[in-house]
Amino acid sequence: MYGLKSFFFLSVFIVSFFSCSQGDKTACACLMQAQKVNQFSTKIWSLKASHSDTMNLKKALIKKEKLCKSLQQSDPEIIQELKGKCNQK
């Protein structure tokens, strides 16, 4: 449960720093997937989740890991630039 809680906060962090942009589809896909993970995590933490929600969260986490891999080691300045581009959309 601690790992899920940590991941939830990591996802919130990613959502706050990445936003969708036409110029960077990878960042956009990462953001959208992070939002999906946050939705499932919120539902699970509210204790209103079904087994299906738990399985969907697991799949969403795997997909997010793949989509966000290239952005995990990004320089904070690059992340801020991507955030600005996505806010313009």
Gaussian input, Z-matrix of N, CA and C with variables (Angstrom, degrees):
# hf/3-21g

backbone

0 1
 N
 C     1     B1
 C     2     B2     1     A1
 N     3     B3     2     A2     1     D1
 C     4     B4     3     A3     2     D2
 C     5     B5     4     A4     3     D3
 N     6     B6     5     A5     4     D4
 C     7     B7     6     A6     5     D5
 C     8     B8     7     A7     6     D6
 N     9     B9     8     A8     7     D7
 C    10    B10     9     A9     8     D8
 C    11    B11    10    A10     9     D9
 N    12    B12    11    A11    10    D10
 C    13    B13    12    A12    11    D11
 C    14    B14    13    A13    12    D12
 N    15    B15    14    A14    13    D13
 C    16    B16    15    A15    14    D14
 C    17    B17    16    A16    15    D15
 N    18    B18    17    A17    16    D16
 C    19    B19    18    A18    17    D17
 C    20    B20    19    A19    18    D18
 N    21    B21    20    A20    19    D19
 C    22    B22    21    A21    20    D20
 C    23    B23    22    A22    21    D21
 N    24    B24    23    A23    22    D22
 C    25    B25    24    A24    23    D23
 C    26    B26    25    A25    24    D24
 N    27    B27    26    A26    25    D25
 C    28    B28    27    A27    26    D26
 C    29    B29    28    A28    27    D27
 N    30    B30    29    A29    28    D28
 C    31    B31    30    A30    29    D29
 C    32    B32    31    A31    30    D30
 N    33    B33    32    A32    31    D31
 C    34    B34    33    A33    32    D32
 C    35    B35    34    A34    33    D33
 N    36    B36    35    A35    34    D34
 C    37    B37    36    A36    35    D35
 C    38    B38    37    A37    36    D36
 N    39    B39    38    A38    37    D37
 C    40    B40    39    A39    38    D38
 C    41    B41    40    A40    39    D39
 N    42    B42    41    A41    40    D40
 C    43    B43    42    A42    41    D41
 C    44    B44    43    A43    42    D42
 N    45    B45    44    A44    43    D43
 C    46    B46    45    A45    44    D44
 C    47    B47    46    A46    45    D45
 N    48    B48    47    A47    46    D46
 C    49    B49    48    A48    47    D47
 C    50    B50    49    A49    48    D48
 N    51    B51    50    A50    49    D49
 C    52    B52    51    A51    50    D50
 C    53    B53    52    A52    51    D51
 N    54    B54    53    A53    52    D52
 C    55    B55    54    A54    53    D53
 C    56    B56    55    A55    54    D54
 N    57    B57    56    A56    55    D55
 C    58    B58    57    A57    56    D56
 C    59    B59    58    A58    57    D57
 N    60    B60    59    A59    58    D58
 C    61    B61    60    A60    59    D59
 C    62    B62    61    A61    60    D60
 N    63    B63    62    A62    61    D61
 C    64    B64    63    A63    62    D62
 C    65    B65    64    A64    63    D63
 N    66    B66    65    A65    64    D64
 C    67    B67    66    A66    65    D65
 C    68    B68    67    A67    66    D66
 N    69    B69    68    A68    67    D67
 C    70    B70    69    A69    68    D68
 C    71    B71    70    A70    69    D69
 N    72    B72    71    A71    70    D70
 C    73    B73    72    A72    71    D71
 C    74    B74    73    A73    72    D72
 N    75    B75    74    A74    73    D73
 C    76    B76    75    A75    74    D74
 C    77    B77    76    A76    75    D75
 N    78    B78    77    A77    76    D76
 C    79    B79    78    A78    77    D77
 C    80    B80    79    A79    78    D78
 N    81    B81    80    A80    79    D79
 C    82    B82    81    A81    80    D80
 C    83    B83    82    A82    81    D81
 N    84    B84    83    A83    82    D82
 C    85    B85    84    A84    83    D83
 C    86    B86    85    A85    84    D84
 N    87    B87    86    A86    85    D85
 C    88    B88    87    A87    86    D86
 C    89    B89    88    A88    87    D87
 N    90    B90    89    A89    88    D88
 C    91    B91    90    A90    89    D89
 C    92    B92    91    A91    90    D90
 N    93    B93    92    A92    91    D91
 C    94    B94    93    A93    92    D92
 C    95    B95    94    A94    93    D93
 N    96    B96    95    A95    94    D94
 C    97    B97    96    A96    95    D95
 C    98    B98    97    A97    96    D96
 N    99    B99    98    A98    97    D97
 C   100   B100    99    A99    98    D98
 C   101   B101   100   A100    99    D99
 N   102   B102   101   A101   100   D100
 C   103   B103   102   A102   101   D101
 C   104   B104   103   A103   102   D102
 N   105   B105   104   A104   103   D103
 C   106   B106   105   A105   104   D104
 C   107   B107   106   A106   105   D105
 N   108   B108   107   A107   106   D106
 C   109   B109   108   A108   107   D107
 C   110   B110   109   A109   108   D108
 N   111   B111   110   A110   109   D109
 C   112   B112   111   A111   110   D110
 C   113   B113   112   A112   111   D111
 N   114   B114   113   A113   112   D112
 C   115   B115   114   A114   113   D113
 C   116   B116   115   A115   114   D114
 N   117   B117   116   A116   115   D115
 C   118   B118   117   A117   116   D116
 C   119   B119   118   A118   117   D117
 N   120   B120   119   A119   118   D118
 C   121   B121   120   A120   119   D119
 C   122   B122   121   A121   120   D120
 N   123   B123   122   A122   121   D121
 C   124   B124   123   A123   122   D122
 C   125   B125   124   A124   123   D123
 N   126   B126   125   A125   124   D124
 C   127   B127   126   A126   125   D125
 C   128   B128   127   A127   126   D126
 N   129   B129   128   A128   127   D127
 C   130   B130   129   A129   128   D128
 C   131   B131   130   A130   129   D129
 N   132   B132   131   A131   130   D130
 C   133   B133   132   A132   131   D131
 C   134   B134   133   A133   132   D132
 N   135   B135   134   A134   133   D133
 C   136   B136   135   A135   134   D134
 C   137   B137   136   A136   135   D135
 N   138   B138   137   A137   136   D136
 C   139   B139   138   A138   137   D137
 C   140   B140   139   A139   138   D138
 N   141   B141   140   A140   139   D139
 C   142   B142   141   A141   140   D140
 C   143   B143   142   A142   141   D141
 N   144   B144   143   A143   142   D142
 C   145   B145   144   A144   143   D143
 C   146   B146   145   A145   144   D144
 N   147   B147   146   A146   145   D145
 C   148   B148   147   A147   146   D146
 C   149   B149   148   A148   147   D147
 N   150   B150   149   A149   148   D148
 C   151   B151   150   A150   149   D149
 C   152   B152   151   A151   150   D150
 N   153   B153   152   A152   151   D151
 C   154   B154   153   A153   152   D152
 C   155   B155   154   A154   153   D153
 N   156   B156   155   A155   154   D154
 C   157   B157   156   A156   155   D155
 C   158   B158   157   A157   156   D156
 N   159   B159   158   A158   157   D157
 C   160   B160   159   A159   158   D158
 C   161   B161   160   A160   159   D159
 N   162   B162   161   A161   160   D160
 C   163   B163   162   A162   161   D161
 C   164   B164   163   A163   162   D162
 N   165   B165   164   A164   163   D163
 C   166   B166   165   A165   164   D164
 C   167   B167   166   A166   165   D165
 N   168   B168   167   A167   166   D166
 C   169   B169   168   A168   167   D167
 C   170   B170   169   A169   168   D168
 N   171   B171   170   A170   169   D169
 C   172   B172   171   A171   170   D170
 C   173   B173   172   A172   171   D171
 N   174   B174   173   A173   172   D172
 C   175   B175   174   A174   173   D173
 C   176   B176   175   A175   174   D174
 N   177   B177   176   A176   175   D175
 C   178   B178   177   A177   176   D176
 C   179   B179   178   A178   177   D177
 N   180   B180   179   A179   178   D178
 C   181   B181   180   A180   179   D179
 C   182   B182   181   A181   180   D180
 N   183   B183   182   A182   181   D181
 C   184   B184   183   A183   182   D182
 C   185   B185   184   A184   183   D183
 N   186   B186   185   A185   184   D184
 C   187   B187   186   A186   185   D185
 C   188   B188   187   A187   186   D186
 N   189   B189   188   A188   187   D187
 C   190   B190   189   A189   188   D188
 C   191   B191   190   A190   189   D189
 N   192   B192   191   A191   190   D190
 C   193   B193   192   A192   191   D191
 C   194   B194   193   A193   192   D192
 N   195   B195   194   A194   193   D193
 C   196   B196   195   A195   194   D194
 C   197   B197   196   A196   195   D195
 N   198   B198   197   A197   196   D196
 C   199   B199   198   A198   197   D197
 C   200   B200   199   A199   198   D198
 N   201   B201   200   A200   199   D199
 C   202   B202   201   A201   200   D200
 C   203   B203   202   A202   201   D201
 N   204   B204   203   A203   202   D202
 C   205   B205   204   A204   203   D203
 C   206   B206   205   A205   204   D204
 N   207   B207   206   A206   205   D205
 C   208   B208   207   A207   206   D206
 C   209   B209   208   A208   207   D207
 N   210   B210   209   A209   208   D208
 C   211   B211   210   A210   209   D209
 C   212   B212   211   A211   210   D210
 N   213   B213   212   A212   211   D211
 C   214   B214   213   A213   212   D212
 C   215   B215   214   A214   213   D213
 N   216   B216   215   A215   214   D214
 C   217   B217   216   A216   215   D215
 C   218   B218   217   A217   216   D216
 N   219   B219   218   A218   217   D217
 C   220   B220   219   A219   218   D218
 C   221   B221   220   A220   219   D219
 N   222   B222   221   A221   220   D220
 C   223   B223   222   A222   221   D221
 C   224   B224   223   A223   222   D222
 N   225   B225   224   A224   223   D223
 C   226   B226   225   A225   224   D224
 C   227   B227   226   A226   225   D225
 N   228   B228   227   A227   226   D226
 C   229   B229   228   A228   227   D227
 C   230   B230   229   A229   228   D228
 N   231   B231   230   A230   229   D229
 C   232   B232   231   A231   230   D230
 C   233   B233   232   A232   231   D231
 N   234   B234   233   A233   232   D232
 C   235   B235   234   A234   233   D233
 C   236   B236   235   A235   234   D234
 N   237   B237   236   A236   235   D235
 C   238   B238   237   A237   236   D236
 C   239   B239   238   A238   237   D237
 N   240   B240   239   A239   238   D238
 C   241   B241   240   A240   239   D239
 C   242   B242   241   A241   240   D240
 N   243   B243   242   A242   241   D241
 C   244   B244   243   A243   242   D242
 C   245   B245   244   A244   243   D243
 N   246   B246   245   A245   244   D244
 C   247   B247   246   A246   245   D245
 C   248   B248   247   A247   246   D246
 N   249   B249   248   A248   247   D247
 C   250   B250   249   A249   248   D248
 C   251   B251   250   A250   249   D249
 N   252   B252   251   A251   250   D250
 C   253   B253   252   A252   251   D251
 C   254   B254   253   A253   252   D252
 N   255   B255   254   A254   253   D253
 C   256   B256   255   A255   254   D254
 C   257   B257   256   A256   255   D255
 N   258   B258   257   A257   256   D256
 C   259   B259   258   A258   257   D257
 C   260   B260   259   A259   258   D258
 N   261   B261   260   A260   259   D259
 C   262   B262   261   A261   260   D260
 C   263   B263   262   A262   261   D261
 N   264   B264   263   A263   262   D262
 C   265   B265   264   A264   263   D263
 C   266   B266   265   A265   264   D264

   B1=1.4377
   B2=1.5324
   B3=1.3410
   B4=1.4634
   B5=1.5280
   B6=1.3343
   B7=1.4610
   B8=1.5118
   B9=1.3176
   B10=1.4617
   B11=1.5239
   B12=1.3239
   B13=1.4606
   B14=1.5240
   B15=1.3199
   B16=1.4665
   B17=1.5187
   B18=1.3257
   B19=1.4531
   B20=1.5167
   B21=1.3184
   B22=1.4561
   B23=1.5211
   B24=1.3274
   B25=1.4537
   B26=1.5289
   B27=1.3166
   B28=1.4639
   B29=1.5280
   B30=1.3190
   B31=1.4600
   B32=1.5219
   B33=1.3121
   B34=1.4639
   B35=1.5285
   B36=1.3220
   B37=1.4626
   B38=1.5242
   B39=1.3102
   B40=1.4659
   B41=1.5197
   B42=1.3160
   B43=1.4638
   B44=1.5206
   B45=1.3137
   B46=1.4580
   B47=1.5283
   B48=1.3204
   B49=1.4578
   B50=1.5174
   B51=1.3105
   B52=1.4516
   B53=1.5123
   B54=1.2790
   B55=1.4450
   B56=1.5141
   B57=1.2903
   B58=1.4584
   B59=1.5189
   B60=1.3184
   B61=1.4487
   B62=1.5097
   B63=1.3156
   B64=1.4579
   B65=1.5164
   B66=1.3163
   B67=1.4543
   B68=1.5113
   B69=1.3052
   B70=1.4592
   B71=1.5232
   B72=1.3079
   B73=1.4620
   B74=1.5225
   B75=1.3221
   B76=1.4589
   B77=1.5195
   B78=1.3261
   B79=1.4648
   B80=1.5218
   B81=1.3103
   B82=1.4573
   B83=1.5279
   B84=1.3125
   B85=1.4664
   B86=1.5221
   B87=1.3081
   B88=1.4628
   B89=1.5248
   B90=1.3035
   B91=1.4628
   B92=1.5264
   B93=1.2969
   B94=1.4607
   B95=1.5283
   B96=1.3119
   B97=1.4642
   B98=1.5255
   B99=1.3141
   B100=1.4678
   B101=1.5308
   B102=1.3212
   B103=1.4618
   B104=1.5258
   B105=1.3267
   B106=1.4653
   B107=1.5239
   B108=1.3242
   B109=1.4611
   B110=1.5315
   B111=1.3221
   B112=1.4616
   B113=1.5260
   B114=1.3136
   B115=1.4665
   B116=1.5266
   B117=1.3164
   B118=1.4696
   B119=1.5244
   B120=1.3292
   B121=1.4643
   B122=1.5233
   B123=1.3181
   B124=1.4594
   B125=1.5194
   B126=1.3093
   B127=1.4605
   B128=1.5298
   B129=1.3162
   B130=1.4667
   B131=1.5252
   B132=1.3204
   B133=1.4634
   B134=1.5237
   B135=1.3178
   B136=1.4633
   B137=1.5302
   B138=1.3288
   B139=1.4678
   B140=1.5279
   B141=1.3142
   B142=1.4617
   B143=1.5275
   B144=1.3066
   B145=1.4570
   B146=1.5193
   B147=1.3070
   B148=1.4591
   B149=1.5319
   B150=1.3075
   B151=1.4666
   B152=1.5307
   B153=1.3059
   B154=1.4596
   B155=1.5380
   B156=1.3296
   B157=1.4690
   B158=1.5253
   B159=1.3106
   B160=1.4607
   B161=1.5244
   B162=1.3145
   B163=1.4666
   B164=1.5313
   B165=1.3359
   B166=1.4638
   B167=1.5239
   B168=1.3310
   B169=1.4639
   B170=1.5235
   B171=1.3029
   B172=1.4657
   B173=1.5308
   B174=1.3284
   B175=1.4685
   B176=1.5243
   B177=1.3408
   B178=1.4641
   B179=1.5253
   B180=1.3229
   B181=1.4693
   B182=1.5230
   B183=1.3125
   B184=1.4625
   B185=1.5210
   B186=1.3224
   B187=1.4682
   B188=1.5271
   B189=1.3282
   B190=1.4612
   B191=1.5215
   B192=1.3182
   B193=1.4638
   B194=1.5341
   B195=1.3195
   B196=1.4672
   B197=1.5286
   B198=1.3437
   B199=1.4616
   B200=1.5240
   B201=1.3185
   B202=1.4639
   B203=1.5214
   B204=1.3213
   B205=1.4622
   B206=1.5326
   B207=1.3079
   B208=1.4659
   B209=1.5239
   B210=1.3128
   B211=1.4548
   B212=1.5274
   B213=1.3178
   B214=1.4562
   B215=1.5153
   B216=1.2967
   B217=1.4616
   B218=1.5281
   B219=1.3187
   B220=1.4622
   B221=1.5178
   B222=1.3101
   B223=1.4591
   B224=1.5314
   B225=1.3190
   B226=1.4687
   B227=1.5277
   B228=1.3174
   B229=1.4666
   B230=1.5229
   B231=1.3135
   B232=1.4588
   B233=1.5213
   B234=1.3210
   B235=1.4628
   B236=1.5232
   B237=1.3232
   B238=1.4690
   B239=1.5275
   B240=1.3229
   B241=1.4649
   B242=1.5217
   B243=1.3308
   B244=1.4542
   B245=1.5256
   B246=1.2950
   B247=1.4666
   B248=1.5232
   B249=1.3212
   B250=1.4624
   B251=1.5182
   B252=1.3227
   B253=1.4636
   B254=1.5191
   B255=1.3051
   B256=1.4620
   B257=1.5269
   B258=1.3121
   B259=1.4600
   B260=1.5203
   B261=1.3194
   B262=1.4598
   B263=1.5146
   B264=1.3129
   B265=1.4646
   B266=1.5097
   A1=110.79
   A2=116.08
   A3=120.37
   A4=110.53
   A5=116.17
   A6=120.26
   A7=111.83
   A8=116.46
   A9=120.59
   A10=110.14
   A11=116.40
   A12=120.61
   A13=110.04
   A14=116.49
   A15=121.09
   A16=110.42
   A17=116.19
   A18=119.25
   A19=110.91
   A20=117.04
   A21=120.75
   A22=110.22
   A23=117.05
   A24=120.45
   A25=111.66
   A26=116.91
   A27=120.33
   A28=109.79
   A29=116.44
   A30=120.43
   A31=111.56
   A32=116.31
   A33=120.21
   A34=109.39
   A35=116.09
   A36=120.69
   A37=110.59
   A38=116.54
   A39=120.56
   A40=110.82
   A41=116.52
   A42=119.71
   A43=110.61
   A44=117.30
   A45=119.61
   A46=112.61
   A47=117.75
   A48=120.17
   A49=114.63
   A50=117.08
   A51=119.42
   A52=108.81
   A53=115.90
   A54=120.01
   A55=108.07
   A56=115.17
   A57=120.71
   A58=112.14
   A59=116.34
   A60=121.62
   A61=109.64
   A62=115.95
   A63=119.65
   A64=109.95
   A65=117.09
   A66=121.61
   A67=114.47
   A68=118.22
   A69=120.01
   A70=109.53
   A71=115.69
   A72=121.24
   A73=112.05
   A74=116.99
   A75=119.86
   A76=110.77
   A77=116.58
   A78=120.49
   A79=110.25
   A80=117.10
   A81=121.48
   A82=110.60
   A83=116.49
   A84=120.36
   A85=110.59
   A86=116.57
   A87=121.21
   A88=109.79
   A89=117.36
   A90=121.66
   A91=111.32
   A92=116.44
   A93=120.04
   A94=111.10
   A95=115.72
   A96=119.46
   A97=110.70
   A98=117.34
   A99=120.78
   A100=110.42
   A101=116.97
   A102=120.42
   A103=111.11
   A104=116.33
   A105=120.31
   A106=110.83
   A107=115.54
   A108=120.62
   A109=109.70
   A110=116.67
   A111=120.53
   A112=111.54
   A113=117.15
   A114=120.27
   A115=110.79
   A116=116.58
   A117=119.79
   A118=110.78
   A119=116.96
   A120=120.83
   A121=110.88
   A122=116.77
   A123=120.96
   A124=110.96
   A125=115.73
   A126=119.77
   A127=110.84
   A128=116.63
   A129=120.46
   A130=110.13
   A131=117.71
   A132=120.41
   A133=111.94
   A134=117.45
   A135=119.97
   A136=111.70
   A137=116.27
   A138=124.09
   A139=112.58
   A140=116.67
   A141=121.37
   A142=111.61
   A143=116.46
   A144=121.33
   A145=111.28
   A146=113.80
   A147=120.41
   A148=108.43
   A149=115.23
   A150=119.61
   A151=109.45
   A152=116.62
   A153=121.77
   A154=110.99
   A155=116.51
   A156=120.08
   A157=110.93
   A158=116.36
   A159=120.99
   A160=110.63
   A161=116.42
   A162=120.41
   A163=110.69
   A164=116.49
   A165=120.04
   A166=111.27
   A167=116.54
   A168=120.03
   A169=109.98
   A170=116.80
   A171=120.71
   A172=110.48
   A173=117.02
   A174=121.26
   A175=111.21
   A176=116.04
   A177=120.66
   A178=111.06
   A179=116.90
   A180=120.90
   A181=111.48
   A182=116.68
   A183=120.92
   A184=110.27
   A185=116.11
   A186=120.37
   A187=110.55
   A188=117.07
   A189=120.98
   A190=110.79
   A191=115.76
   A192=120.23
   A193=110.50
   A194=116.20
   A195=120.51
   A196=111.48
   A197=116.55
   A198=120.40
   A199=113.10
   A200=117.02
   A201=120.92
   A202=113.69
   A203=116.68
   A204=120.71
   A205=112.13
   A206=117.22
   A207=119.77
   A208=112.15
   A209=118.08
   A210=121.00
   A211=113.58
   A212=117.49
   A213=120.92
   A214=113.18
   A215=118.42
   A216=122.09
   A217=112.12
   A218=116.64
   A219=120.79
   A220=111.81
   A221=114.32
   A222=122.06
   A223=108.80
   A224=118.85
   A225=121.23
   A226=113.60
   A227=117.32
   A228=120.05
   A229=110.80
   A230=117.16
   A231=121.31
   A232=109.84
   A233=115.76
   A234=120.22
   A235=110.23
   A236=116.96
   A237=120.51
   A238=110.72
   A239=116.54
   A240=120.52
   A241=110.61
   A242=116.81
   A243=120.53
   A244=111.09
   A245=116.07
   A246=121.18
   A247=110.12
   A248=116.34
   A249=120.45
   A250=112.67
   A251=116.64
   A252=120.72
   A253=111.21
   A254=116.10
   A255=119.83
   A256=111.57
   A257=117.36
   A258=120.47
   A259=111.94
   A260=116.81
   A261=120.84
   A262=111.93
   A263=117.09
   A264=120.84
   A265=112.12
   D1=-34.85
   D2=178.16
   D3=-61.07
   D4=-40.79
   D5=179.52
   D6=-62.98
   D7=-40.63
   D8=178.87
   D9=-65.68
   D10=-40.87
   D11=179.21
   D12=-63.75
   D13=-43.92
   D14=178.34
   D15=-62.28
   D16=-42.00
   D17=-179.39
   D18=-66.36
   D19=-37.05
   D20=178.07
   D21=-58.63
   D22=-46.57
   D23=179.69
   D24=-67.77
   D25=-34.30
   D26=175.60
   D27=-64.48
   D28=-41.00
   D29=178.43
   D30=-63.22
   D31=-41.07
   D32=177.33
   D33=-61.27
   D34=-41.44
   D35=177.70
   D36=-60.04
   D37=-46.83
   D38=-179.05
   D39=-62.67
   D40=-43.17
   D41=179.36
   D42=-61.54
   D43=-38.07
   D44=-178.58
   D45=-71.34
   D46=-24.07
   D47=-177.77
   D48=-103.40
   D49=-20.96
   D50=178.36
   D51=-111.26
   D52=142.93
   D53=173.37
   D54=-144.03
   D55=164.34
   D56=-171.46
   D57=-77.90
   D58=137.14
   D59=177.03
   D60=-139.70
   D61=148.79
   D62=177.55
   D63=-67.60
   D64=-33.32
   D65=-177.03
   D66=-75.69
   D67=-20.02
   D68=-178.45
   D69=-132.58
   D70=87.92
   D71=-176.47
   D72=-66.33
   D73=-29.04
   D74=178.77
   D75=-64.29
   D76=-46.91
   D77=178.71
   D78=-63.21
   D79=-39.40
   D80=179.71
   D81=-64.19
   D82=-46.39
   D83=178.84
   D84=-63.17
   D85=-39.11
   D86=178.23
   D87=-62.52
   D88=-46.68
   D89=179.71
   D90=-60.44
   D91=-47.23
   D92=-178.75
   D93=-61.95
   D94=-40.46
   D95=179.29
   D96=-69.10
   D97=-38.77
   D98=177.50
   D99=-62.39
   D100=-36.82
   D101=177.41
   D102=-66.15
   D103=-39.00
   D104=176.20
   D105=-61.43
   D106=-45.25
   D107=178.86
   D108=-60.22
   D109=-42.76
   D110=179.14
   D111=-62.31
   D112=-39.29
   D113=179.45
   D114=-63.61
   D115=-47.09
   D116=178.58
   D117=-64.46
   D118=-41.76
   D119=-179.74
   D120=-62.37
   D121=-42.80
   D122=178.60
   D123=-61.13
   D124=-43.15
   D125=179.44
   D126=-64.07
   D127=-41.18
   D128=179.62
   D129=-66.57
   D130=-43.35
   D131=-179.93
   D132=-66.47
   D133=-26.27
   D134=178.38
   D135=-81.17
   D136=-0.93
   D137=179.49
   D138=64.02
   D139=26.36
   D140=178.11
   D141=-112.12
   D142=17.94
   D143=-175.43
   D144=-89.42
   D145=147.31
   D146=173.72
   D147=-96.79
   D148=173.59
   D149=175.67
   D150=-60.10
   D151=-37.66
   D152=178.78
   D153=-60.59
   D154=-40.95
   D155=177.71
   D156=-62.11
   D157=-40.67
   D158=178.92
   D159=-62.96
   D160=-43.54
   D161=179.18
   D162=-67.46
   D163=-38.19
   D164=177.92
   D165=-65.89
   D166=-36.61
   D167=176.43
   D168=-62.55
   D169=-44.29
   D170=179.83
   D171=-58.92
   D172=-45.82
   D173=178.25
   D174=-64.02
   D175=-41.90
   D176=-179.67
   D177=-63.67
   D178=-38.74
   D179=178.50
   D180=-63.87
   D181=-41.84
   D182=178.81
   D183=-63.53
   D184=-44.91
   D185=179.90
   D186=-65.10
   D187=-41.27
   D188=179.50
   D189=-63.17
   D190=-41.44
   D191=178.36
   D192=-55.93
   D193=-43.93
   D194=-179.83
   D195=-68.63
   D196=-45.01
   D197=-176.53
   D198=-68.40
   D199=-34.36
   D200=-173.87
   D201=-96.17
   D202=-2.08
   D203=-175.37
   D204=-55.94
   D205=-44.46
   D206=-176.97
   D207=-71.23
   D208=-17.73
   D209=-177.77
   D210=-98.56
   D211=-10.07
   D212=-175.42
   D213=-63.59
   D214=-34.13
   D215=-177.53
   D216=-100.80
   D217=15.96
   D218=-177.44
   D219=-68.09
   D220=148.40
   D221=175.19
   D222=-66.05
   D223=138.94
   D224=-179.80
   D225=-55.04
   D226=-32.32
   D227=178.28
   D228=-65.72
   D229=-38.74
   D230=177.93
   D231=-66.50
   D232=-40.30
   D233=179.02
   D234=-62.17
   D235=-42.28
   D236=178.81
   D237=-63.93
   D238=-38.29
   D239=178.04
   D240=-63.47
   D241=-44.06
   D242=177.90
   D243=-63.29
   D244=-39.31
   D245=178.11
   D246=-59.88
   D247=-44.47
   D248=178.99
   D249=-62.73
   D250=-41.44
   D251=178.54
   D252=-63.46
   D253=-41.66
   D254=-177.55
   D255=-69.47
   D256=-33.62
   D257=179.17
   D258=-68.34
   D259=-20.50
   D260=179.40
   D261=-78.23
   D262=-20.45
   D263=-175.24
   D264=-71.39

